[in-house]
Amino acid sequence: MEMVRINVDFNNCDHEGRVRLNTMGATQSLNLSRVVLRNGLEVELECGDVFPVQGIVEYSESEHIWVARFDLNDLRDKSG
């Protein structure tokens, strides 16, 4: 099964550095893929000119939304 790609905004992170999955782009990606989010789900996070990075979905109890944990060191610009 192919890993689900979610369009995210890496500027929309919570206090723990996890990217929130509540933006319009993320919602559209999730609706198209018809994936059901669950803790521990591995996904690819993509945003504009940044190479996709692997993320792990988690539920944020404090914000009551889904987020994805990723390694900030994996973010690389596609242009160079």
N, CA, C and O atoms as a Tinker XYZ file with bonds, in Angstrom:
   320  protein
     1  N      0.839000   -1.185000    0.000000    73     2
     2  CA     0.000000    0.000000    0.000000    64     1     3
     3  C      0.885000    1.249000    0.000000    63     2     4     5
     4  O      1.846000    1.337000    0.764000    81     3
     5  N      0.559000    2.193000   -0.846000    73     3     6
     6  CA     1.332000    3.427000   -0.952000    64     5     7
     7  C      1.083000    4.318000    0.263000    63     6     8     9
     8  O     -0.036000    4.408000    0.768000    81     7
     9  N      2.153000    4.975000    0.721000    73     7    10
    10  CA     2.047000    5.858000    1.879000    64     9    11
    11  C      1.217000    7.085000    1.505000    63    10    12    13
    12  O      1.383000    7.642000    0.420000    81    11
    13  N      0.343000    7.498000    2.385000    73    11    14
    14  CA    -0.517000    8.656000    2.175000    64    13    15
    15  C      0.324000    9.931000    2.231000    63    14    16    17
    16  O      1.137000   10.115000    3.136000    81    15
    17  N      0.113000   10.807000    1.245000    73    15    18
    18  CA     0.777000   12.120000    1.240000    64    17    19
    19  C     -0.207000   13.174000    1.698000    63    18    20    21
    20  O     -1.344000   13.235000    1.230000    81    19
    21  N      0.253000   14.006000    2.625000    73    19    22
    22  CA    -0.599000   15.061000    3.164000    64    21    23
    23  C      0.083000   16.405000    2.915000    63    22    24    25
    24  O      1.244000   16.599000    3.275000    81    23
    25  N     -0.647000   17.320000    2.301000    73    23    26
    26  CA    -0.150000   18.664000    2.056000    64    25    27
    27  C     -0.286000   19.450000    3.354000    63    26    28    29
    28  O     -1.393000   19.631000    3.862000    81    27
    29  N      0.832000   19.913000    3.888000    73    27    30
    30  CA     0.841000   20.605000    5.179000    64    29    31
    31  C      1.503000   21.971000    5.072000    63    30    32    33
    32  O      2.093000   22.312000    4.047000    81    31
    33  N      1.399000   22.729000    6.122000    73    31    34
    34  CA     2.090000   24.006000    6.253000    64    33    35
    35  C      3.040000   23.863000    7.436000    63    34    36    37
    36  O      2.610000   23.867000    8.589000    81    35
    37  N      4.341000   23.734000    7.145000    73    35    38
    38  CA     5.314000   23.534000    8.214000    64    37    39
    39  C      5.447000   24.745000    9.139000    63    38    40    41
    40  O      6.124000   24.669000   10.164000    81    39
    41  N      4.801000   25.864000    8.781000    73    39    42
    42  CA     4.755000   27.021000    9.672000    64    41    43
    43  C      3.602000   26.906000   10.671000    63    42    44    45
    44  O      3.433000   27.772000   11.529000    81    43
    45  N      2.817000   25.845000   10.560000    73    43    46
    46  CA     1.658000   25.634000   11.427000    64    45    47
    47  C      1.930000   24.463000   12.370000    63    46    48    49
    48  O      1.268000   23.427000   12.307000    81    47
    49  N      2.913000   24.652000   13.239000    73    47    50
    50  CA     3.292000   23.600000   14.193000    64    49    51
    51  C      2.846000   23.971000   15.604000    63    50    52    53
    52  O      2.694000   25.145000   15.941000    81    51
    53  N      2.640000   22.940000   16.416000    73    51    54
    54  CA     2.258000   23.185000   17.801000    64    53    55
    55  C      3.505000   23.403000   18.659000    63    54    56    57
    56  O      4.621000   23.422000   18.138000    81    55
    57  N      3.323000   23.567000   19.956000    73    55    58
    58  CA     4.438000   23.851000   20.862000    64    57    59
    59  C      5.421000   22.687000   20.972000    63    58    60    61
    60  O      6.531000   22.866000   21.474000    81    59
    61  N      5.028000   21.486000   20.508000    73    59    62
    62  CA     5.932000   20.334000   20.531000    64    61    63
    63  C      6.640000   20.140000   19.187000    63    62    64    65
    64  O      7.417000   19.199000   19.022000    81    63
    65  N      6.370000   21.032000   18.227000    73    63    66
    66  CA     7.016000   20.928000   16.919000    64    65    67
    67  C      6.304000   20.008000   15.952000    63    66    68    69
    68  O      6.838000   19.707000   14.884000    81    67
    69  N      5.111000   19.554000   16.299000    73    67    70
    70  CA     4.336000   18.689000   15.413000    64    69    71
    71  C      3.493000   19.566000   14.487000    63    70    72    73
    72  O      2.925000   20.569000   14.917000    81    71
    73  N      3.418000   19.179000   13.218000    73    71    74
    74  CA     2.637000   19.960000   12.272000    64    73    75
    75  C      1.160000   19.603000   12.422000    63    74    76    77
    76  O      0.794000   18.431000   12.511000    81    75
    77  N      0.325000   20.635000   12.449000    73    75    78
    78  CA    -1.116000   20.432000   12.588000    64    77    79
    79  C     -1.708000   19.979000   11.246000    63    78    80    81
    80  O     -1.316000   20.456000   10.182000    81    79
    81  N     -2.651000   19.056000   11.330000    73    79    82
    82  CA    -3.286000   18.526000   10.123000    64    81    83
    83  C     -4.691000   19.089000    9.961000    63    82    84    85
    84  O     -5.616000   18.375000    9.575000    81    83
    85  N     -4.843000   20.385000   10.261000    73    83    86
    86  CA    -6.157000   21.011000   10.200000    64    85    87
    87  C     -6.261000   22.114000    9.150000    63    86    88    89
    88  O     -7.256000   22.838000    9.123000    81    87
    89  N     -5.261000   22.259000    8.290000    73    87    90
    90  CA    -5.328000   23.290000    7.256000    64    89    91
    91  C     -6.175000   22.805000    6.082000    63    90    92    93
    92  O     -6.485000   21.618000    5.982000    81    91
    93  N     -6.541000   23.717000    5.207000    73    91    94
    94  CA    -7.346000   23.358000    4.045000    64    93    95
    95  C     -6.613000   22.332000    3.178000    63    94    96    97
    96  O     -7.224000   21.372000    2.708000    81    95
    97  N     -5.316000   22.526000    2.964000    73    95    98
    98  CA    -4.534000   21.591000    2.149000    64    97    99
    99  C     -4.486000   20.204000    2.746000    63    98   100   101
   100  O     -4.619000   19.211000    2.030000    81    99
   101  N     -4.296000   20.123000    4.063000    73    99   102
   102  CA    -4.259000   18.826000    4.742000    64   101   103
   103  C     -5.622000   18.155000    4.658000    63   102   104   105
   104  O     -5.717000   16.959000    4.381000    81   103
   105  N     -6.671000   18.923000    4.897000    73   103   106
   106  CA    -8.025000   18.375000    4.846000    64   105   107
   107  C     -8.341000   17.839000    3.455000    63   106   108   109
   108  O     -8.916000   16.759000    3.323000    81   107
   109  N     -7.970000   18.585000    2.417000    73   107   110
   110  CA    -8.211000   18.124000    1.046000    64   109   111
   111  C     -7.437000   16.842000    0.745000    63   110   112   113
   112  O     -7.980000   15.911000    0.150000    81   111
   113  N     -6.170000   16.795000    1.156000    73   111   114
   114  CA    -5.349000   15.596000    0.950000    64   113   115
   115  C     -5.974000   14.383000    1.627000    63   114   116   117
   116  O     -6.046000   13.303000    1.041000    81   115
   117  N     -6.418000   14.568000    2.849000    73   115   118
   118  CA    -7.009000   13.466000    3.607000    64   117   119
   119  C     -8.333000   13.014000    2.998000    63   118   120   121
   120  O     -8.621000   11.818000    2.945000    81   119
   121  N     -9.138000   13.974000    2.538000    73   119   122
   122  CA   -10.404000   13.614000    1.892000    64   121   123
   123  C    -10.166000   12.830000    0.606000    63   122   124   125
   124  O    -10.867000   11.854000    0.339000    81   123
   125  N     -9.182000   13.247000   -0.193000    73   123   126
   126  CA    -8.879000   12.541000   -1.444000    64   125   127
   127  C     -8.360000   11.136000   -1.200000    63   126   128   129
   128  O     -8.689000   10.210000   -1.941000    81   127
   129  N     -7.557000   10.977000   -0.172000    73   127   130
   130  CA    -6.960000    9.662000    0.099000    64   129   131
   131  C     -7.926000    8.726000    0.827000    63   130   132   133
   132  O     -7.745000    7.509000    0.822000    81   131
   133  N     -8.946000    9.303000    1.450000    73   131   134
   134  CA    -9.935000    8.535000    2.222000    64   133   135
   135  C     -9.299000    7.736000    3.355000    63   134   136   137
   136  O     -9.819000    6.699000    3.766000    81   135
   137  N     -8.180000    8.227000    3.848000    73   135   138
   138  CA    -7.502000    7.552000    4.956000    64   137   139
   139  C     -8.194000    7.915000    6.270000    63   138   140   141
   140  O     -8.700000    9.025000    6.432000    81   139
   141  N     -8.206000    6.981000    7.185000    73   139   142
   142  CA    -8.713000    7.230000    8.534000    64   141   143
   143  C     -7.491000    7.437000    9.422000    63   142   144   145
   144  O     -6.661000    6.540000    9.573000    81   143
   145  N     -7.390000    8.624000   10.006000    73   143   146
   146  CA    -6.237000    8.921000   10.856000    64   145   147
   147  C     -6.300000    8.104000   12.134000    63   146   148   149
   148  O     -7.368000    7.864000   12.697000    81   147
   149  N     -5.110000    7.682000   12.576000    73   147   150
   150  CA    -4.984000    6.948000   13.829000    64   149   151
   151  C     -3.570000    7.171000   14.364000    63   150   152   153
   152  O     -2.647000    7.444000   13.596000    81   151
   153  N     -3.406000    7.058000   15.647000    73   151   154
   154  CA    -2.080000    7.199000   16.257000    64   153   155
   155  C     -1.129000    6.178000   15.658000    63   154   156   157
   156  O     -1.461000    4.999000   15.534000    81   155
   157  N      0.065000    6.646000   15.286000    73   155   158
   158  CA     1.098000    5.761000   14.760000    64   157   159
   159  C      1.071000    5.585000   13.253000    63   158   160   161
   160  O      1.962000    4.939000   12.703000    81   159
   161  N      0.072000    6.142000   12.561000    73   159   162
   162  CA     0.003000    6.032000   11.105000    64   161   163
   163  C      1.185000    6.766000   10.474000    63   162   164   165
   164  O      1.425000    7.934000   10.776000    81   163
   165  N      1.925000    6.079000    9.596000    73   163   166
   166  CA     3.039000    6.706000    8.895000    64   165   167
   167  C      2.517000    7.383000    7.634000    63   166   168   169
   168  O      1.770000    6.785000    6.860000    81   167
   169  N      2.920000    8.643000    7.434000    73   167   170
   170  CA     2.475000    9.436000    6.288000    64   169   171
   171  C      3.661000   10.201000    5.719000    63   170   172   173
   172  O      4.707000   10.316000    6.358000    81   171
   173  N      3.483000   10.727000    4.500000    73   171   174
   174  CA     4.455000   11.650000    3.920000    64   173   175
   175  C      3.859000   13.045000    3.999000    63   174   176   177
   176  O      2.706000   13.264000    3.626000    81   175
   177  N      4.651000   13.976000    4.486000    73   175   178
   178  CA     4.230000   15.363000    4.622000    64   177   179
   179  C      4.900000   16.176000    3.533000    63   178   180   181
   180  O      6.121000   16.129000    3.387000    81   179
   181  N      4.113000   16.925000    2.763000    73   179   182
   182  CA     4.691000   17.725000    1.691000    64   181   183
   183  C      4.175000   19.153000    1.766000    63   182   184   185
   184  O      3.058000   19.426000    2.205000    81   183
   185  N      5.058000   20.061000    1.310000    73   183   186
   186  CA     4.728000   21.479000    1.348000    64   185   187
   187  C      5.573000   22.214000    0.320000    63   186   188   189
   188  O      6.790000   22.319000    0.475000    81   187
   189  N      4.942000   22.717000   -0.718000    73   187   190
   190  CA     5.608000   23.571000   -1.695000    64   189   191
   191  C      6.948000   23.082000   -2.188000    63   190   192   193
   192  O      7.045000   22.011000   -2.787000    81   191
   193  N      7.996000   23.872000   -1.936000    73   191   194
   194  CA     9.333000   23.598000   -2.453000    64   193   195
   195  C     10.181000   22.749000   -1.521000    63   194   196   197
   196  O     11.406000   22.745000   -1.639000    81   195
   197  N      9.556000   22.030000   -0.597000    73   195   198
   198  CA    10.286000   21.191000    0.347000    64   197   199
   199  C     10.061000   19.730000   -0.029000    63   198   200   201
   200  O      8.937000   19.322000   -0.320000    81   199
   201  N     11.151000   18.937000   -0.022000    73   199   202
   202  CA    11.010000   17.504000   -0.272000    64   201   203
   203  C     10.070000   16.903000    0.765000    63   202   204   205
   204  O     10.092000   17.317000    1.924000    81   203
   205  N      9.244000   15.935000    0.374000    73   203   206
   206  CA     8.375000   15.284000    1.355000    64   205   207
   207  C      9.193000   14.640000    2.474000    63   206   208   209
   208  O     10.281000   14.112000    2.241000    81   207
   209  N      8.658000   14.693000    3.675000    73   207   210
   210  CA     9.307000   14.066000    4.828000    64   209   211
   211  C      8.325000   13.082000    5.456000    63   210   212   213
   212  O      7.109000   13.235000    5.347000    81   211
   213  N      8.880000   12.078000    6.110000    73   211   214
   214  CA     8.041000   11.095000    6.779000    64   213   215
   215  C      7.545000   11.659000    8.094000    63   214   216   217
   216  O      8.275000   12.342000    8.811000    81   215
   217  N      6.291000   11.363000    8.400000    73   215   218
   218  CA     5.701000   11.796000    9.660000    64   217   219
   219  C      4.919000   10.671000   10.293000    63   218   220   221
   220  O      4.537000    9.704000    9.633000    81   219
   221  N      4.686000   10.811000   11.581000    73   219   222
   222  CA     3.894000    9.856000   12.347000    64   221   223
   223  C      2.710000   10.619000   12.938000    63   222   224   225
   224  O      2.892000   11.603000   13.653000    81   223
   225  N      1.506000   10.160000   12.635000    73   223   226
   226  CA     0.296000   10.833000   13.085000    64   225   227
   227  C      0.067000   10.573000   14.577000    63   226   228   229
   228  O      0.267000    9.466000   15.077000    81   227
   229  N     -0.356000   11.629000   15.262000    73   227   230
   230  CA    -0.707000   11.560000   16.678000    64   229   231
   231  C     -1.928000   12.437000   16.902000    63   230   232   233
   232  O     -2.175000   13.377000   16.146000    81   231
   233  N     -2.679000   12.131000   17.928000    73   231   234
   234  CA    -3.787000   13.002000   18.305000    64   233   235
   235  C     -3.319000   13.930000   19.420000    63   234   236   237
   236  O     -2.791000   13.480000   20.438000    81   235
   237  N     -3.518000   15.221000   19.216000    73   235   238
   238  CA    -3.148000   16.216000   20.220000    64   237   239
   239  C     -4.297000   16.359000   21.215000    63   238   240   241
   240  O     -5.335000   16.943000   20.903000    81   239
   241  N     -4.097000   15.824000   22.399000    73   239   242
   242  CA    -5.127000   15.920000   23.446000    64   241   243
   243  C     -5.352000   17.371000   23.866000    63   242   244   245
   244  O     -6.474000   17.757000   24.193000    81   243
   245  N     -4.285000   18.175000   23.858000    73   243   246
   246  CA    -4.418000   19.561000   24.319000    64   245   247
   247  C     -5.189000   20.431000   23.328000    63   246   248   249
   248  O     -5.893000   21.355000   23.737000    81   247
   249  N     -5.061000   20.142000   22.014000    73   247   250
   250  CA    -5.750000   20.955000   21.007000    64   249   251
   251  C     -6.947000   20.237000   20.385000    63   250   252   253
   252  O     -7.737000   20.849000   19.666000    81   251
   253  N     -7.079000   18.950000   20.658000    73   251   254
   254  CA    -8.179000   18.145000   20.119000    64   253   255
   255  C     -8.178000   18.125000   18.593000    63   254   256   257
   256  O     -9.222000   18.256000   17.954000    81   255
   257  N     -6.977000   17.958000   18.021000    73   255   258
   258  CA    -6.825000   17.837000   16.570000    64   257   259
   259  C     -5.733000   16.809000   16.271000    63   258   260   261
   260  O     -4.953000   16.435000   17.147000    81   259
   261  N     -5.697000   16.367000   15.024000    73   259   262
   262  CA    -4.636000   15.467000   14.581000    64   261   263
   263  C     -3.412000   16.272000   14.186000    63   262   264   265
   264  O     -3.524000   17.350000   13.603000    81   263
   265  N     -2.255000   15.744000   14.506000    73   263   266
   266  CA    -0.964000   16.358000   14.187000    64   265   267
   267  C     -0.042000   15.261000   13.669000    63   266   268   269
   268  O     -0.374000   14.078000   13.734000    81   267
   269  N      1.113000   15.661000   13.156000    73   267   270
   270  CA     2.098000   14.669000   12.727000    64   269   271
   271  C      3.471000   15.084000   13.232000    63   270   272   273
   272  O      3.904000   16.222000   13.048000    81   271
   273  N      4.139000   14.146000   13.866000    73   271   274
   274  CA     5.506000   14.358000   14.347000    64   273   275
   275  C      6.457000   14.070000   13.189000    63   274   276   277
   276  O      6.266000   13.099000   12.456000    81   275
   277  N      7.475000   14.907000   13.021000    73   275   278
   278  CA     8.465000   14.713000   11.963000    64   277   279
   279  C      9.806000   15.211000   12.464000    63   278   280   281
   280  O      9.890000   15.917000   13.469000    81   279
   281  N     10.859000   14.830000   11.744000    73   279   282
   282  CA    12.208000   15.264000   12.112000    64   281   283
   283  C     12.535000   16.533000   11.342000    63   282   284   285
   284  O     12.617000   16.519000   10.113000    81   283
   285  N     12.718000   17.616000   12.056000    73   283   286
   286  CA    13.019000   18.910000   11.446000    64   285   287
   287  C     14.268000   18.838000   10.565000    63   286   288   289
   288  O     14.379000   19.586000    9.593000    81   287
   289  N     15.198000   17.957000   10.890000    73   287   290
   290  CA    16.428000   17.813000   10.112000    64   289   291
   291  C     16.180000   17.219000    8.725000    63   290   292   293
   292  O     17.047000   17.306000    7.855000    81   291
   293  N     15.009000   16.617000    8.509000    73   291   294
   294  CA    14.684000   16.022000    7.218000    64   293   295
   295  C     14.170000   17.038000    6.201000    63   294   296   297
   296  O     14.071000   16.724000    5.015000    81   295
   297  N     13.842000   18.251000    6.648000    73   295   298
   298  CA    13.334000   19.271000    5.726000    64   297   299
   299  C     14.456000   19.782000    4.830000    63   298   300   301
   300  O     15.459000   20.310000    5.311000    81   299
   301  N     14.273000   19.617000    3.522000    73   299   302
   302  CA    15.267000   20.079000    2.548000    64   301   303
   303  C     14.560000   20.741000    1.389000    63   302   304   305
   304  O     13.536000   20.249000    0.915000    81   303
   305  N     15.097000   21.844000    0.935000    73   303   306
   306  CA    14.553000   22.598000   -0.192000    64   305   307
   307  C     14.807000   21.842000   -1.494000    63   306   308   309
   308  O     15.914000   21.349000   -1.716000    81   307
   309  N     13.799000   21.745000   -2.353000    73   307   310
   310  CA    13.935000   21.041000   -3.637000    64   309   311
   311  C     14.865000   21.779000   -4.603000    63   310   312   313
   312  O     15.442000   21.161000   -5.498000    81   311
   313  N     15.013000   23.089000   -4.429000    73   311   314
   314  CA    15.784000   23.877000   -5.401000    64   313   315
   315  C     17.294000   23.735000   -5.219000    63   314   316   317
   316  O     18.056000   24.177000   -6.078000    81   315
   317  N     17.728000   23.145000   -4.152000    73   315   318
   318  CA    19.163000   23.038000   -4.084000    64   317   319
   319  C     19.696000   22.675000   -2.796000    63   318   320
   320  O     20.912000   22.560000   -2.642000    81   319
